[in-house]
Every structure is written in C-alpha cells, then in structure tokens.
Amino acid sequence: MSTGHMHPGMHPVDEDLVRRLITGQFPQWAALAVERLPSGGTVNAMYRLGDDMVVRLPLVKGGANDVSMERTWLPRLAPHLPHPIPVVLGAGRPAEGYPWPWSVYRWLAGENPEAGALSDPVVLAEDLAEFVAAMRSIGLPGAPQAHRGGPVSSLDAATRAAIEELRGIPQEGVDCDAAAAVWEETLRAPGWDGPPVWLHADLMPGNVLVEGGRLTSVIDFGCLGVGDPACDLFPAWNLLPAGARDVFREALGVDDATWIRGRGRTLSQALIALPYYRRTNPVMTRNARHVIRAVLDEGGDVPRRVGGPSRSQPFAGQPSFAATEPRSGCKAP
C-alpha cells in the first residue's frame, strides 16, 4: 500500500465514496460490505464488495482509459485464454464528485506471488508461459497499440534519465555503470520485425494471482494491446528465479534478440520505478530492487538458444507493427 501521493492529480477515494457510488448506481448491491484492499498498484484503488465482487476506481485521469479498454476487450479475450481473467459486472459512471468511469468485477481468488518466496517456481513458470503463449496466439482484429509495446528506443531517454537519477541516490546501491551497459546491449539487439502480437503488457507480480503455487488468474489488462513479444517476458526477471526463468524461456521458444529486449525492458521499468516510487509505494520499490539485482546478476550474459522460432515468425491476424512512444498515464511511470 502506498505511503503518500504517488502521482500528481490523484483523486481522493475512500470507502464512503465507494458506498455512495454503489448506492446511486447499483442499488441492488447497496447493502453489501465495502472494504479497501491493500494493493501495490499505482493507478487504481480496489475495494472488496461483499464476498463475490471488487470495485476498481482509477486514481488518476490516465487510468480512466483503462476502464473502457477492459470493458471492450476482456469479454473478447477470455475465451482464448487458459486462466480466468476479470469479468465486468457493473459499468460505473462519474458521480458524487468522482470524475471518471469505474467498474465492478467478479472477485477472483488467489494471492499475489512474491519473488523469492515461490512454492513451486518451475510450475509457475510453465503456467505463465502458457498464458503468454495463448495471448500471442490470439488473432482478434482491431487491437490497440500496447502500452510499452513499441520499440525499445522509445524508452531510451527515460531509462538514461533514471540511471542518472540513481547515481545521485547512492544508498540504493545500484551499479549504474552495469545497468547502463545492459541497456546499451538492449539498444543494439535487433528489433522485432514480425507482426505485432497480443500482449498483457503489465505482467507484474501484483497482476498475477496464485494458489498452491499454480497460476489461477491474471488481472489488470489496462495496458493490453499488440506489440513486441518481448514486452510479456517481464516475469522472467520480476518474479522467477534463474532455473525457472530458463523453463519460461524454453516453453515460449524465445530467440536471443527477443530475450535481450525483454530483459532490457524489464530493467528499464525497474530503473524508472525505483526513484519514482521509493518514498510512496514499498511494493513497487521492493520489486524494482529485485529486478535490478536479478538482471545485473546475470552479468549481461545471454545464453544462446539453438532452434525455436525466428524473430519474424508470423502470428495470424495482426496488423503491421507501428512504432509508437509508450502512451502516458497507463501504468506510471
């Protein structure tokens, strides 16, 4: 849970507001208990509604786009995926001084996994690879551009700025020269030259639910869309230990260039998040530190993979790749 204001322009949200919104728009649920859920999320507040539902409200204006995105695409994606994803039960409107759309979802059981405390990391790696592979195989037309889905060069300025900022925070102990070297290798890697693929685009531990070591569901699809398949390799470094990381890679048949881009993208996100959230979001900060250690401990050495799909292996039904900057306001930073 955050300990301060994570972003400028955050709208205050509390249990009383949620009760008023529910009573005014969904009176059939007005008598149900409302309880704030602790969350390391950065864009939305979550409230348990009774036993079987959850209310999700954007905290910043940029998160409002996620609401319509999920309402449009979640019902279309669900039949193609091997694990449950959120189901919208109620489409809330701005009211009671709250300025953005919001949603009520079916409750999905499970807990967020924690890097370093996985009961069966190899099995979880296989489950995550199954989910990512299923996303990639989807051929639904009309897909939006995924957040973070463009070329790695679009992340260059922000990544370099974060490295320089971390040089001024020596207590974090980040080897900034080593981080810069990994980033330079990322920029040298060949880009994705195949059709863009469907992506969740925000596979952080907080968006994954597990029970008994197995993946039970994936949540928060506000950044979904199509783009570079490297964007959905985040769990390799933000969650999985080295051995399970290899299992994840082999299960997906990831070529060397895509693996390097995936590692660099994950590192970039962590480098940017660490100085941004270090005083406001302990969950994001802790995971950022974990990612930086995991990536730098590899020492830039990417084992060469023999065989598997080439970078240009086609995925049916996708439009040609369009290079765009990451859209702002989705999953800040």
N, C-alpha and C positions, 0 to 999 in steps of 0.2 A: 504494500500500500504506500502511496506517496506520502511524503512528509512536508510538502509545500506545494506551491503552484508550479506545475511542470512547464506550462506554456503560457504565453500572453493570451489574453482574451478568453480564458476559461470561464464557462458559465457555472455559477454555483448550483449544485444539485444535492438534495438531501431526501430523506425518507418522506418528509411531509409533502414535498413537491411531487414525488412519485405517487403517493396516495391520491393527491388531488387530480393528477393526470389520469390515473386509472379510474377513479370515481366518475370523472367527467366524460370519459370516452369509452370505458368498458365497465359499465355498472355491474355487470354480471360477476365481476371479479373484485368488487369494491370491499367485500368483507374479508378477503384473503390477507394474510400477514405479509408485510413488506420488510425486507431485511437487507441492508447493504452487504455486499460481498467483498471481502478483501481481494484486491487484484493488483498485479503489477502492470496492468495495461496502461497505455499512455494517451488514449484518445477517447475512451468510453468509460462510463460508470455502469456498474452491474448491480441489480437488486433482485434478490430471490422473491418471487411472488407465489405464495402458497407453497405446495410441495412439488408442483409439476411445471412451473414456468419461471422465466427470468426476464427482467426488463433491462434493456440496454439503451443507454442515452448518450449521445455524443457530448463531450465536454468542450469541444472547440468546433468552430464553423467548418473546418476542413473535414471533420468526421461525418458531417451531415450527408456528404456524397456517398459514404459507405453504406448508409441506410438504404438508399434507393438501389444501389448496386446489389446488395444482398437480396432485397425483395425481388429483383428481376431475375437474378441468376441462380440463387440457391435451389429453387424447385427444379430448374433445368439440369443442374449438375448432379443432384442427389442420386438419380437412377444410375448414373455412370460410375459411382464411387463405392469402394468396398467397405467403408465405415460410415456410420451416421454423421451427418452434418446438421447445423442448426435448421430448424423449421420455424418460419414466421407464423405466429398465431394471431398477432394483432399489429396493425399498422397505425402507430400513433401520430398525431398531428401537433404542430406548435400550439401551445395553450398555457394558461396560468403563468405568463411571463417567460416561459421556456420557448426559445426561438426556432427550434429545429425539429424535423421529424425524428421519431424514435420507434422502437419496436418491442414487441413481446414475443419471446421464443419459447419453444418447448425446452424443458430442463434436460440437460444431458449429464448423466452421472459420470464420475471419474475425478481424478486429481491431476494437477499439472506435474509432470516429471521434473526431477531436479538433476542437473548434471552432477556426476559423481556419486549419485545415490540411486542408480537404476538397479532393480532386482534382476532383470534379465536383458542386458543391453543388446545382445545379438538378436533375440526375438523381436525386440522393439525396432531394431534397425531393419529387419525384414518387413515388419508391418509398415513402417514409414516408407520404405522403398515401394511397397505395393500401392500405397496411397499416391505417391508421386507419379509412379508409372501410370496409374489409372487417370490422373489428371492430364498427363501428357497425351494420352490416347484419345481424349475427348475431341470430337470434331464439330462441336456446335458452332454455327456461323455467327457473325456479328459481334465477336468478342471485343471488349475494350483492351487498350494497352495496359498491361500490368504495371502497378507501382514497382519501381526498381527493375522493370523488365527491359529497359533499353541497354545500350552498350555500356561497358564498364567505364569508358571515358567520360560519360556523363556524371560519374561520381568523383572524378579526379580532384576538382577544386575543393569540394567539401572534405574529402579524405585527407588531402595535404594540409588543409587548414586545421583539421582535428589533430593531426600528428604534431603540428607546431604548437597547438594549444597544450597538448600533453607534455611537450618539452618543458613547459612552464609550470607543470604540476609534478615535481619530482617525487612527491610522496606516493604517487600511484605506481612508480617503479616500472613504467613501460619502457622497453628498449625501443626507442623511437627510430633509431637507425635501422634496426632489424625490421620493424614494421614498414618503414619506407622501402626497404629492399624487396619485401614480399609484394608490396603494392606495385613497384616498378615491374616485377615479373608478371603481375596480373595484367598490366597495360600492354606488355609485349606479347601476351598469349593471343593466338588467332581468335577473332570474334566468331560468334555463331553466324553461319552463313546458310542455315536451313530455314524452313518456315518457322515462325514463332509457335510455341506450344502453350497449352493451357497451364497456368500456374496458380497456386495458392498465394505465393509471393510474400508470405509473412509467417513462415514456419518456425516461430519462436516457441520455446517450451511452454509459455503461457497460453498458446493457441492449440496445444495438444492435450488430450485427456487420456489417462491410462488407468487400468485396473488390473491388479495381479501381474503387472509387468507388460501387459499387452495394450496396444493402441485400441481405444474404444471409440474415439471420435476426434474430429478436427473442427475447430471453431474459428470465428472471426475471419470472414472472407472479404473484408472491405477493401483489400488491395488486389483482388483477383484480376485476372486478365491473361493475355498472351504475351510472350516474350522469350528471352534467352532461358533455356532449360537450367542453366547454372543457378538461376535465382531460387530454385527449390532444393538446393543442396545445403541450405543453412543447418539442418540438424546434424550433419556430419561433424561440425565443429561446435555448435552451441549446445549440444546435448550428448552425443555419442562418444565413448572412449575410443582409443585408436583401433582396437581389434574390431569392434562393432562398426566403426567408420569404414573399414575395408569391406565388411559384409554389405553395408549400404551401397557402396560404390559398385561392387561387383553385381549386386542384384539389379542395379539400374544400367549397367554396362556403360559407365561414364568414361568418355575419352579423356586424354590428358589435358587438352586445352580447356574443355568444359570444367574439369576438376580444378584447374588453376583459377579460372574465372570464379567458380563457386567459392573457393577458399578466399579469394581476394574480396568478393562481395560480402562475405560473412565478416571478414576482418574489418572492412570499411564501415559496415553498420556498427560494429562494436567500438571502433575508434571514435566515431562520431557520437555514439550514445554515452560513452563513459564521461567525458567532461560535461555533456549537456544535462545528464540525469544524476550526477554524483551527489547532489545535495537534495534531490527531490524524490527519487524512485530507487530504493535499495534493490529491488528485484532486477530491474533493468541493469543497474550498475554491476551487481554481482555477476550476472550472465555476461556482460561485456568484458569484465576482467577474465572470466573463464575462457571466452573465445580468444582473446588476445594471447593468453598463455597457451591454449591448445594449438593455435596457428604457429606461433613463434617456436614452440617446442618441436614442431616438425622441421624447423630449420630451412624451410623453403624447398625441401626435397620432395618431389612428387614422383612416386614410383610409376614407371612406365607400364601402361596397360597394353597387353597384346590382344588383338582382336576386338570384338564388340562393335557397336555402331560407329560410323564415322560422324563427323560434325554435321555433315549435310544430310543425314538420314531424314527423309521426309516424314511428317506427321499429317495425316489426311485432314482435309477440311479447313486448314488455316490460311489466313491471308498472308501476303508477303510481309516481311519484317519491316517495321518502321522505327527508325532510331529517334527516340524522344528522350527529353530530360525526365527524371523521376517527377511525378506530379507531387506538388507540395500539399501538406495538410492531411495526408492519409495516416501514415504511421510515423509521426515525427520522432527523431529527425529523419 
